[in-house]
Amino acid sequence: MPVPGEIQFLAVEDELHVCPGCGYALGFHTSFLSADAVRHNPVKSTREVFRVILICPECAARYDVGWRISFSELEAKGCQVPGHLTL
């Protein structure tokens, strides 16, 4: 099994199902990484937001396309990162 590399930022244009790293064309797995894990912010938000990370099942490349999501019970919707698409 390939070792996952560093998360790369990737812009989504019309469609994203092919891995730019290896050409695998059958889509991606997903994982969720706490947005607070990479932010050094002394002020904590009351809702936990996660980055949606796409993982290529073939080469284990990881991509952040700017999608963010909250799993709170009262609010289960995506949120937009400036310059990226909304979930």
DSSP file (Angstrom, degrees, kcal/mol; ACC not computed):
  #  RESIDUE AA STRUCTURE BP1 BP2  ACC     N-H-->O    O-->H-N    N-H-->O    O-->H-N    TCO  KAPPA ALPHA  PHI   PSI    X-CA   Y-CA   Z-CA
    1    1 A M              0   0    0      0, 0.0    58,-0.1     0, 0.0    57,-0.1   0.000 360.0 360.0 360.0 132.5    0.0    0.0    0.0
    2    2 A P        -     0   0    0      0, 0.0    58,-0.0     0, 0.0    57,-0.0  -0.296 360.0-115.7 -66.0 150.7    1.4    3.4   -0.9
    3    3 A V        -     0   0    0      1,-0.1     2,-0.0    56,-0.1     0, 0.0  -0.743  35.0-111.3 -86.0 129.7    2.3    5.9    1.8
    4    4 A P        -     0   0    0      0, 0.0    57,-0.2     0, 0.0    56,-0.1  -0.354  34.1-147.7 -63.5 138.5    0.2    9.0    1.8
    5    5 A G        -     0   0    0     55,-0.7     2,-0.1     1,-0.2     3,-0.1  -0.188  37.4 -57.7 -91.2-171.5    2.1   12.1    0.8
    6    6 A E        -     0   0    0      1,-0.1    56,-0.5    -2,-0.1     2,-0.3  -0.382  65.2 -97.7 -66.4 146.6    1.6   15.7    1.9
    7    7 A I        -     0   0    0     54,-0.1     2,-0.4    -3,-0.1    56,-0.2  -0.526  41.8-156.2 -71.0 127.8   -1.8   17.2    1.2
    8    8 A Q  E     -a   63   0A   0     54,-2.5    56,-2.9    -2,-0.3     2,-0.3  -0.835  15.1-122.6-106.0 142.9   -1.8   19.2   -2.0
    9    9 A F  E     -a   64   0A   0     -2,-0.4     2,-0.4    54,-0.2    56,-0.2  -0.685  33.8-175.0 -82.3 138.5   -4.3   22.0   -2.9
   10   10 A L        -     0   0    0     54,-2.2     2,-0.3    -2,-0.3    53,-0.0  -0.996  20.0-135.7-140.8 128.8   -6.1   21.3   -6.1
   11   11 A A        -     0   0    0     -2,-0.4     2,-0.5    73,-0.1    55,-0.1  -0.673  17.8-140.3 -84.6 136.5   -8.6   23.5   -8.0
   12   12 A V        +     0   0    0     -2,-0.3     4,-0.1    53,-0.3    73,-0.0  -0.845  26.1 170.9 -96.3 129.0  -11.8   21.8   -9.3
   13   13 A E        -     0   0    0     -2,-0.5    -1,-0.1     2,-0.4     3,-0.1   0.552  67.2 -28.4-102.7-107.0  -12.9   22.9  -12.7
   14   14 A D  S    S-     0   0    0      1,-0.3     2,-0.3     0, 0.0    -2,-0.1   0.881 126.0  -7.9 -80.8 -39.2  -15.7   21.0  -14.5
   15   15 A E        -     0   0    0      3,-0.0     2,-0.4     0, 0.0    -2,-0.4  -0.989  53.1-156.8-157.4 148.7  -15.2   17.6  -13.0
   16   16 A L        +     0   0    0     -2,-0.3     3,-0.1    -3,-0.1    -4,-0.0  -0.876  48.8 113.7-135.7 103.2  -12.8   15.8  -10.7
   17   17 A H        +     0   0    0     -2,-0.4    10,-2.0     1,-0.1     2,-0.5   0.374  59.8  80.8-140.3  -7.0  -12.6   12.0  -10.9
   18   18 A V  S    S-     0   0    0      8,-0.1     7,-0.2    -3,-0.1    -1,-0.1  -0.902  79.7-123.2-106.9 129.7   -9.1   11.4  -12.3
   19   19 A C     >  -     0   0    0      5,-2.7     4,-2.1    -2,-0.5     5,-0.1  -0.557  12.2-151.5 -69.6 123.2   -6.1   11.6  -10.0
   20   20 A P  T  4 S+     0   0    0      0, 0.0    -1,-0.2     0, 0.0    -2,-0.0   0.720  92.4  56.3 -68.1 -18.1   -3.6   14.2  -11.4
   21   21 A G  T  4 S+     0   0    0      3,-0.1    -2,-0.0     1,-0.1    -3,-0.0   0.906 129.7   1.7 -79.7 -43.6   -0.8   12.2   -9.8
   22   22 A C  T  4 S-     0   0    0      2,-0.1     3,-0.1    39,-0.0    -1,-0.1   0.524  92.0-114.0-126.1 -10.4   -1.2    8.8  -11.3
   23   23 A G     <  +     0   0    0     -4,-2.1     2,-0.1     1,-0.3     0, 0.0   0.480  51.9 163.0  88.8   1.2   -4.2    9.0  -13.7
   24   24 A Y        -     0   0    0      1,-0.1    -5,-2.7    -6,-0.1    -1,-0.3  -0.372  18.8-167.5 -55.4 128.4   -6.4    6.6  -11.7
   25   25 A A        +     0   0    0     -7,-0.2    -1,-0.1     1,-0.2    -7,-0.1   0.207  60.1  85.4-113.2  15.2   -9.9    7.4  -13.2
   26   26 A L  S    S-     0   0    0      1,-0.4    -1,-0.2    -7,-0.0    -8,-0.1   0.073  94.1-102.9-108.3  26.2  -12.4    5.8  -10.9
   27   27 A G        -     0   0    0    -10,-2.0    -1,-0.4    -3,-0.3     2,-0.3  -0.360  40.2 -73.1  92.8-169.4  -12.8    8.5   -8.3
   28   28 A F        -     0   0    0     28,-0.1     2,-0.2    -2,-0.1    28,-0.2  -0.865  22.1-126.0-131.1 156.8  -11.5    9.1   -4.8
   29   29 A H  E     -B   55   0A   0     26,-3.0    26,-2.7    -2,-0.3     2,-0.3  -0.573  34.6-136.0 -86.6 165.4  -11.9    8.1   -1.2
   30   30 A T  E     +B   54   0A   0     24,-0.2     2,-0.3    -2,-0.2    24,-0.2  -0.934  21.8 179.3-125.8 151.9  -12.6   10.8    1.4
   31   31 A S  E     -B   53   0A   0     22,-2.2    22,-2.9    -2,-0.3     2,-0.5  -0.940  22.3-130.2-140.1 165.9  -11.3   11.6    4.8
   32   32 A F  E     -B   52   0A   0     -2,-0.3     2,-0.5    20,-0.2    20,-0.2  -0.977  18.1-171.7-125.0 124.8  -12.0   14.4    7.2
   33   33 A L  E     -B   51   0A   0     18,-2.4    18,-3.7    -2,-0.5    -2,-0.0  -0.964  33.6-109.6-118.2 126.7   -9.3   16.5    8.9
   34   34 A S  E >   -B   50   0A   0     -2,-0.5     3,-1.3    16,-0.3     4,-0.4  -0.309  18.4-143.3 -55.5 128.4  -10.1   18.9   11.6
   35   35 A A  G >  S+     0   0    0     14,-3.0     3,-0.9     1,-0.3     4,-0.4   0.783 101.4  61.0 -64.6 -26.1   -9.6   22.4   10.3
   36   36 A D  G 3  S+     0   0    0     13,-0.5     3,-0.3     1,-0.2    -1,-0.3   0.678  86.9  75.4 -73.2 -17.0   -8.3   23.4   13.8
   37   37 A A  G <  S+     0   0    0     -3,-1.3    -1,-0.2     1,-0.2    -2,-0.2   0.752 106.5  31.6 -67.9 -22.9   -5.5   20.8   13.4
   38   38 A V  S <  S+     0   0    0     -3,-0.9     2,-0.5    -4,-0.4    -1,-0.2   0.416 105.7  84.3-113.4  -0.4   -3.6   23.1   11.0
   39   39 A R        -     0   0    0     -4,-0.4     2,-1.0    -3,-0.3     0, 0.0  -0.888  59.3-156.4-109.5 131.6   -4.7   26.5   12.4
   40   40 A H        +     0   0    0     -2,-0.5    -3,-0.1     2,-0.0    -4,-0.0  -0.664  38.5 150.5-103.0  75.4   -2.9   28.2   15.3
   41   41 A N        -     0   0    0     -2,-1.0    -2,-0.1    -5,-0.2     0, 0.0  -0.936  39.9-156.9-113.4 120.7   -5.8   30.3   16.4
   42   42 A P  S    S+     0   0    0      0, 0.0     2,-0.7     0, 0.0    -1,-0.1   0.718  81.4  74.5 -68.9 -18.8   -6.1   31.3   20.1
   43   43 A V  S    S-     0   0    0     -3,-0.0     2,-0.3     0, 0.0    -2,-0.0  -0.857  77.8-150.2 -97.8 117.3   -9.9   31.9   19.6
   44   44 A K        -     0   0    0     -2,-0.7     2,-0.1     1,-0.0    -8,-0.0  -0.670  10.0-128.4 -89.4 139.4  -11.7   28.6   19.3
   45   45 A S        -     0   0    0     -2,-0.3    -1,-0.0     2,-0.2     4,-0.0  -0.470  12.5-130.4 -78.3 155.0  -15.0   28.4   17.3
   46   46 A T  S    S+     0   0    0     -2,-0.1     2,-0.4     2,-0.0    -1,-0.1   0.623  94.0  58.3 -82.1 -12.9  -18.0   26.8   18.9
   47   47 A R  S    S-     0   0    0     25,-0.0     2,-0.5    23,-0.0    -2,-0.2  -0.947  84.4-129.3-117.4 141.1  -18.5   24.6   15.9
   48   48 A E        -     0   0    0     -2,-0.4    23,-0.6   -13,-0.0     2,-0.4  -0.759  24.0-163.4 -90.3 126.9  -15.9   22.1   14.7
   49   49 A V  E     - C   0  70A   0     -2,-0.5   -14,-3.0    21,-0.2   -13,-0.5  -0.892   1.7-157.2-112.4 139.2  -15.2   22.4   11.0
   50   50 A F  E     -BC  34  69A   0     19,-3.2    19,-2.3    -2,-0.4     2,-0.4  -0.898  15.3-128.9-117.1 144.7  -13.4   19.7    9.0
   51   51 A R  E     -BC  33  68A   0    -18,-3.7   -18,-2.4    -2,-0.4     2,-0.7  -0.756  24.3-132.7 -83.4 135.2  -11.5   19.8    5.8
   52   52 A V  E     -B   32   0A   0     15,-2.1    13,-0.6    -2,-0.4     2,-0.5  -0.836  25.4-164.3 -90.6 117.4  -12.7   17.2    3.2
   53   53 A I  E     -BC  31  64A   0    -22,-2.9   -22,-2.2    -2,-0.7     2,-0.4  -0.897   9.3-145.1-107.9 128.3   -9.6   15.5    1.9
   54   54 A L  E     -BC  30  63A   0      9,-2.8     9,-2.8    -2,-0.5     2,-0.4  -0.774  15.4-163.1 -91.4 135.5   -9.7   13.4   -1.3
   55   55 A I  E     -BC  29  62A   0    -26,-2.7   -26,-3.0    -2,-0.4     7,-0.2  -0.977  17.4-131.3-123.8 127.1   -7.5   10.3   -1.4
   56   56 A C     >  -     0   0    0      5,-2.5     4,-1.7    -2,-0.4   -28,-0.1  -0.637  11.2-151.0 -74.0 125.2   -6.5    8.4   -4.5
   57   57 A P  T  4 S+     0   0    0      0, 0.0    -1,-0.1     0, 0.0   -29,-0.1   0.692  92.3  49.0 -70.8 -16.5   -7.1    4.7   -3.9
   58   58 A E  T  4 S+     0   0    0      3,-0.1    -2,-0.0   -57,-0.1    -3,-0.0   0.930 130.1  10.2 -87.7 -52.4   -4.3    3.8   -6.3
   59   59 A C  T  4 S-     0   0    0      2,-0.1   -56,-0.1   -58,-0.1    -1,-0.1   0.480  91.5-124.2-111.5  -4.0   -1.3    6.0   -5.3
   60   60 A A     <  +     0   0    0     -4,-1.7   -55,-0.7     1,-0.2     2,-0.1   0.608  51.3 160.0  69.9  14.7   -2.5    7.5   -2.0
   61   61 A A        -     0   0    0    -57,-0.2    -5,-2.5    -6,-0.1     2,-0.4  -0.417  29.8-144.0 -62.8 144.0   -2.1   11.1   -3.1
   62   62 A R  E     - C   0  55A   0    -56,-0.5   -54,-2.5    -7,-0.2     2,-0.4  -0.941  16.0-169.9-119.5 137.0   -4.1   13.4   -1.0
   63   63 A Y  E     -aC   8  54A   0     -9,-2.8    -9,-2.8    -2,-0.4     2,-0.6  -0.973  16.7-156.8-130.7 138.0   -5.9   16.6   -2.2
   64   64 A D  E     +aC   9  53A   0    -56,-2.9   -54,-2.2    -2,-0.4   -11,-0.1  -0.965  12.3 177.7-109.7 115.1   -7.6   19.5   -0.5
   65   65 A V  E     -     0   0A   0    -13,-0.6    20,-0.5    -2,-0.6   -53,-0.3   0.233  58.8 -95.3-103.3  12.6  -10.1   21.1   -3.0
   66   66 A G  E    S+     0   0A   0      1,-0.3    15,-0.6   -14,-0.2     2,-0.3   0.544  75.2 144.5  91.6   8.1  -11.4   23.7   -0.5
   67   67 A W  E     -D   80   0A   0    -15,-0.4   -15,-2.1    13,-0.1     2,-0.3  -0.642  24.1-175.6 -82.4 137.5  -14.4   21.8    0.8
   68   68 A R  E     -DC  79  51A   0     11,-0.9    11,-1.9    -2,-0.3     2,-0.3  -0.970   1.1-176.5-130.5 146.7  -15.3   22.3    4.5
   69   69 A I  E     -DC  78  50A   0    -19,-2.3   -19,-3.2    -2,-0.3     2,-0.4  -0.992  17.2-147.6-145.0 149.3  -18.0   20.6    6.5
   70   70 A S  E     - C   0  49A   0      7,-1.1     7,-0.2    -2,-0.3   -21,-0.2  -0.963   1.7-165.2-116.1 135.9  -19.5   20.7   10.0
   71   71 A F        +     0   0    0    -23,-0.6     5,-0.2    -2,-0.4   -22,-0.1   0.159  40.8 136.7-103.8  17.2  -20.9   17.6   11.6
   72   72 A S        -     0   0    0      3,-0.6     3,-0.1   -24,-0.3    -2,-0.1  -0.285  63.0-120.8 -64.5 153.3  -22.7   19.3   14.4
   73   73 A E  S    S+     0   0    0      1,-0.2     3,-0.2     3,-0.0    -1,-0.1   0.858 110.9  42.2 -63.8 -37.1  -26.2   18.0   15.1
   74   74 A L  S    S+     0   0    0      1,-0.2     2,-0.4     0, 0.0    -1,-0.2   0.714 121.9  37.8 -84.6 -20.7  -27.9   21.4   14.5
   75   75 A E        +     0   0    0     -3,-0.1    -3,-0.6     2,-0.0     2,-0.4  -0.888  55.8 162.4-138.1 104.3  -25.9   22.3   11.5
   76   76 A A        +     0   0    0     -2,-0.4     2,-0.3    -3,-0.2    -5,-0.1  -0.634  40.9 110.3-120.6  71.6  -24.9   19.7    8.9
   77   77 A K        -     0   0    0     -2,-0.4    -7,-1.1    -7,-0.2     2,-0.1  -0.956  65.5-104.5-141.0 159.7  -24.0   21.8    5.9
   78   78 A G  E     -D   69   0A   0     -2,-0.3     2,-0.3    -9,-0.2    -9,-0.2  -0.345  28.1-149.1 -77.2 163.0  -20.8   22.7    3.9
   79   79 A C  E     -D   68   0A   0    -11,-1.9   -11,-0.9    -2,-0.1     2,-0.3  -0.973  17.2-114.6-134.1 152.0  -19.1   26.0    4.2
   80   80 A Q  E     -D   67   0A   0     -2,-0.3     6,-0.1   -13,-0.1   -13,-0.1  -0.654  11.5-150.9 -95.0 137.8  -17.2   27.8    1.5
   81   81 A V    >   -     0   0    0    -15,-0.6     3,-2.3     4,-0.4   -13,-0.0  -0.883  46.0 -91.6 -96.5 134.4  -13.5   28.7    1.6
   82   82 A P  T 3  S+     0   0    0      0, 0.0     3,-0.1     0, 0.0    -1,-0.1  -0.177 112.9  15.1 -50.3 130.4  -12.8   31.9   -0.4
   83   83 A G  T 3  S+     0   0    0      1,-0.3     2,-0.3    -3,-0.0    -3,-0.0   0.500 112.3  93.4  84.3   4.9  -12.0   31.0   -4.1
   84   84 A H  S <  S-     0   0    0     -3,-2.3    -1,-0.3   -18,-0.1   -18,-0.1  -0.800  79.9 -91.7-125.4 167.6  -13.4   27.4   -3.8
   85   85 A L        -     0   0    0    -20,-0.5    -4,-0.4    -2,-0.3     2,-0.3  -0.390  37.3-120.7 -75.1 154.7  -16.6   25.6   -4.5
   86   86 A T              0   0    0     -6,-0.1    -6,-0.1     1,-0.1   -19,-0.1  -0.758 360.0 360.0 -94.3 142.8  -19.3   25.2   -1.8
   87   87 A L              0   0    0     -2,-0.3    -1,-0.1   -19,-0.3    -9,-0.1   0.457 360.0 360.0 -70.6 360.0  -20.5   21.7   -0.8
